[in-house]
C-alpha cells in the first residue's frame, strides 16, 4: 500500500475516503493556526525583548510565556504520536510504542462498560428495534427487495445442491441412522397425539370422499370385478343384478360413513388406531414387527431412488417458483412480509415479544461471548503497524488536540502577564 506524506509527520494512503480528506483538511487548518500563534508570540517577544518596563514589559512577558506554553503543549501533543523532532526522548511516541497495552485497555473498557447485559437490554428496549424494522419493511419497495434478494440466494443455493450429494446423504447418513433408531415408540406417540386432537378426521373424510367418487365413476370396473368372481354355473343376468346391487350397497355404505361423524366404521377405525398407538409404544411383539417392517422398507432400492426423485422434483419446482417474479410464491411471500411489518407497528404485544426476544438473544451472547467479542479490539490493534496506528488516530483526533496547543499559548500568555504584574507590584 503506497502512502504519501500528507502533513508533517503524518503518512496516509494516497487514496483516502471523503471523510478522511475532510479530517485531514481540518487537521492542517488547526495545525497552521496553532503554529501561527506560536510564531506571533515569538515575533512579539523579539520586538519587545529590550523593553522590560511599561506596558511593553507586560507584552514582552506575556509573549515569552505564550511561547513557553505553546512549545510545551506542542511537545505534549506530538509525544502522543511520534518522537518530537525525531529525538528518542523517553516516554514519547506513546501510541506507536504502547499500542498493544492501549488495545488491551480499550478491550477491557468496552467489555466492562458496553458489553453488559443491563446496558444491552436498555439500549435495545429504548431503540424500538421491532418498530423500526416494521417501518423499514413497509417503506417503499423494501419488502419486494427482501423477496427478490432472498429468492436469488435461495435459488442459487438450491441450484448448487447436486443429486449425488443428496444421494450420499440419504444412503450413507439418513437410511443407516433410521435403521438403527427405534422408531416405533416415536410413531406410536405421534399417532396418539393425532388421535387425541382428532387431527386424523380430515384425512379420513378425504379418503372417504375420494373412495365415494371413485366408486361413483367406476361402476363398470366394480361390476366386472364382482362378475369375474361369480361361480361359473350362475346365469349372467343374475351376476349383473348381484354386481349392481353390491355396488349400490357399497356406494350407500361409503356415503353413510361420509355423512355420519359417529358411524360404527369410524368408531371401529379410531379404536383400532388407538390400540395400534398403544401397542407401538408398549407391546414388544408389535414394536418388533414394526421395526422389521421399517428395515425391509428402508433396504428397498426404490426408497433411495424415490427419495432422490422427490427431492429433485421439489428442488426444480422451488427454483422455478423463485425465479417467477409474478408467481404465487414470491407474491405471497411479499404480502406476508408486508403484513408482518404492519403487525410489528400496530400490534404492541407482538412488538414487545420481538424486542424481548432480541434482548434475550443479545444478553445471552454478551454474557457468554462478550469477552471473546471484545478480544477483536486487541487482536485488531496488535495487527496494526505502530506508525500507521498513530497516524490513523491522529487523523481522527488530531484536530481537536490542536486546541491544546492554542489554549496553551493563550493561557501561557495570560499567566505571563499575571506573573509580571505580581513581580512589578512586589
N, C-alpha and C positions, 0 to 999 in steps of 0.2 A: 504494500500500500504506500503510494507516494504521498509525501507531506510537503507542506510549504510553510515557510516562516511568516505567519500572518500578523504577528505582533511581537514585540521584543520578548524573547524567551518563550514564545508560545508557538508550538508546531502542531498544525492540524491538517487533516486530509485536504487535498486540493478540491475535491468535490464534497461540499457540505450542504446540509439541508437549509431551507429558507430560515428556519428558526435559529440555527446556529449562526447563519450570516447576520441576522439581526442582533444576536447576543454579542458577536464579535464587534459589530459596529458600535454598540453601546459601551463595550469594554474599552475600545480605543478612545471614544469620546471622554469617558470618565478618567482614563489614564492621562490624557492630554490636559484635562482640567486640573488634576492633582499636580501634575508636573509644572503647569503654568503658574500655579500658586507658589510652588517652591522657587521657581525662577524669579517670580515677582518679589518674593521675600528676600532672595539673595541680592537682587538689583537694588532694592531699597536699603538693605544693610550696607552694601558697598557705597552707595551715595551718601549715607548718613553716618558712617563709622567714625568720623573725626568730630562728630557733634555729640558730646555727652551731656550737654545742658540744654535747658529749654525744652520746647515741645519736640524738637528734633531728636533729643535724647530719648524721649518716650518712643518715637518712631523707630529709632535705631535698636532699642532694647526689644521692642515688640517684634521687629523683623528678624532679629537674631534668634529669639525664642521660637518664632514661627518656623525658621529653617531647621532648628533642632527637632521640633515636633514633627515636621514633615519628613525629615530623614529617618527619625526613629520609627515612625509608623510605616514608612516605605520599607524599612528593613523588616518590620514585623510581618507585613503582608507578603512580601517577597519570600521570606523564610518559610512560609507555609508550602510553597510550590517548588522552590529551587534554592540553590546557594546564591546569596546576594553577590553580584559582581563576579560570580564563578568561584568565589573563595570557599574552601571546605570548612566553613566555620561550624563548630559543634552546635547541635540542636537546630540546624537549618535543613531545608528541603525535607520538611516533616512528612508530607503526604507521600512522596516517592519512596522514602526510606521506611515508613511505617504503615504502608498500605495494608499489609496483612493484619496487623493489630487493629487498624481502623475498620477493616472489613468485619473482623470478629466482633468488635464493639457495636457496629451498626447492626449486625445479625442479632446480637443479644438484645439490643434496644428494640428492634422490630418484633422479635419473638415475645419479649416481656410486656410490651405496651400495645401492640396491634393484634398479634395472633393470639387473642384471648377470647374465650367463649362469650363472656358478657359483652365485650366490645363488638364482636361479630354479630351477635343476636340483636344488639341495639341498632347497629348500622343497617342490617337487613330490614328490621322492623320499621325504621324511620324512612327507608328508601322506597318502600311500597313496590317491591320488585314485581309482584304479580300484576298489579295495576299498570305499571309501565309496560310490561310485556303485552298485556291486553291492548293497550293503546297503540303500541307499535304494530301489532298484528293487524288490527283493523284499519290502520292508517295507510292510505294509498293502495299499492299493489304488493304489500309485503307478504300477504297470505299466498298470493299467486307465485311470488318468488320462492317462498319456502317449498311449495309443492313442486315447482319446476326444478329447483336445485336438488331437493330430496329425491325426486323421480329419476333425475340423471344419475345421482350417486348410487341409488338402489339398483337401477337398471345396469349400470356398469359393473356393480358388484355381482349381480346375478349372471351377467354375461361372462365373468371371469371364472365361474364355477364350472369345472369340467365334469363330464359324465363319468370319467374314470375315477375322479376324486370322490364323487358321490357313491359309486360302486364300492370303492375301497372302504369308505366309512360304513356302509351298510353291511358289507360282507365281513370286514375284519374287526369292526368295533360294535355295531349295533346288534347284529344277529347273535354273535357269541355271547354278548352280555345278556340278551334276552333269554338265551338258552340256560345260562347259569342262574339267573334271577328267578326266584319263586314268585310267580305272578298270580297264582290262584287266590291268595288272601286279598291281594290288591283288587282283582277283578270282582271278587265277592263283596268287598266293602263298597266298591263303586256301584255295583248293581243294587246293593242295599240302600245306598243313598238315593239312587234314581227312583227306586220304588217308594221310598219314604216321602219323596217330594212329588210323586205322581208325574215325574218328568217323562215317563215312557208312554203316557196316554196319547200324546200327539203322534208318536211313531206307530202305535197300534192303530189309531184312526187312519193314518196314511196307508198302512198296509191293507186294512180292510177296504178302504175306498178303492185302492188300486186293484185288489182282488175282485171286487164287485164290478168294476169297469171292465176288467179282462173277461170275466165270465159273461158279461152282457154282450161283448163284441166278438166272442169266440164260441158261439153256440154250436156251430158245426164241429169244431175240434173236440169239444166236450162230448157231444153226441157220438162222434166216431170212436172216441176212446171207450165209451161205455159199450157201444155195439160190438167192438172188437173183442171185448171181454165176455160177451154173452155166449151161452152154450150154442153149439152148432145145430142142435135139434130144435131150437125155438124159432118160431116164424119171424120173418124180417119185420113185418108190421108191428109185432109185439115188441121187438127190440127198439124200434123207433119210438113207440109210445113210452116205453120204460125210460129210454135215454132222455126224452123230452121232459118226462115227469121228474126224473132225478135232477136234471139241470135246473128246472124251475124251483125245486125244493132247495137246492144248494144256493141258488141266487137269493131266494127269500130268506134263507138262514143267514147268509152273509149280510144282507141288508138289515135284518133284525139286529145282528151284532153291532152294525154301524150306528143304528139309531137308539140303542138301548145301553146307557152307560153302565148299568149294573147287570148286564147279561151274564148268564151262567158261564159262557165260554170265556168272557173277560175275567170273571172271578176265578175260574179254574186256571187261566193263564197267570194271573197275579199270584195265586197260591203256589203254582209250580216255580215261578221266578223267585219267590221268597224262599222256598225250600232250597232252590239252587244256590242262592246267595249265601244262605247259612251253611250249606254243605261245602261250598268253595272255601269257606273260612275255617270250618271246624271238622269236617268229615275227611279222614285220611284217604279213604278209597276214592272219593270224588276229587280230592286235591291231586292225588296221584294220576288219575285218568286225565284230568285237565292238563297236567304238566306233560304227560306223554303225548297228548294231542298237540300241545304247543310245540314240542320238539319236532314232531312229524311235519307240522306245517312249516316250521322255520327251515327244515332241511330240504324242502322242495326248492328246486332251481327256479321255479316260477315266482317264488316270493321275492327273490332278489331282482329278477328282471322286471317284474311288475312294479316293484317299488321304484326302480330307476326310471321306468317309463312314466309312472305317475309324476315323479319329481320333474322330469324333463318337460312333460306337458304343462305342469303348473308353472315352471320357470318361463317357458316360452309365452304362456298366456300372460304372466305378470309383466314380462318385458314389453309385450305388445300393448298392454293396457297403460303402462307407464309412459310409453312413447306417444300415446294419443292425447294431444293437448285438450281436445274437446270430449274425450272419453268419459265414461261414467266414473271410473276410479279416481281420476285426477279432479274432476268436478266435485265429486262427493268429498274428497279429501280437503279441497279448498273451502267448501262450505262448512265442514266440521271444524276446521282451524279457525275460521272467522267466528263461528258460533262460540267456540271455546274462548276466543279473545273477548267477545262481548260479555260472556259469563264472568270472566276474570274482573271485569269492570263493574258489572251490575250485581253480581252475587257476592255479598260481603262474606258469607260463610265460606264459600269456595276460595275466595281471595285469601282469607285468613288461614285456611288449611294449607294452601300452597306456600304462603310465606312461612308458616310454621315448619313445613316440611323442608323448605330450603334452609331455614335457620338450623334445623336439626342436622341436616347433612353437613352444612358448613361448620357447625360446632363439633360434630364428630371428627371431621377432617382436621380441624385445628387442634383438638385435644389429642389426637393420635398421631398426626403427622405435621403439626405446626413447626416443631424444631427442625424436622427434616426439610421442610419447605424453606425455612429461614436460612439453612446452610447454603442455599443457592446464592445468597448475597456474598458470603465469604468466599465460596468457590469461584464465583464470577470475578470478584475483586482480585483474587490470587492469580487468576489467569491474565489479568491486565499487565501491561508494561508500566513500570513505575512512572516514567516521564509522561507517557500518554495519559495515565490516570490523572496526574496533576494538571496536565493541560486541559483535559475534559472538565474537571471540577472547576478550574479557574475560569473556563469559558462560561460556565453556568452561574458562578457566584462572584467572579472577579469584579464585575461592575459594581456590585453593592459594597465589596470590600474597599473600593477606591474611596468611598465616603469616609473610611477610617483615616486615610491619608489627608483628605480635605479637612476633616474635623480636627485632626492632629495639628495641621497648620494653623487653623483658626484658634483653637484652644491654646496652642503654644504661644501664639502672638498675644492673646489676652493675658495669659499667665506672665509673659514677659513684661507687659505693661504694669500689672499689679506689683510684680517684684521690684521693678524700677521705681514705682511710686512709693512703695514702702521704704526702699533704700534712700530715696530722696528725703522723705519725712524724717527718718532716723538720722 
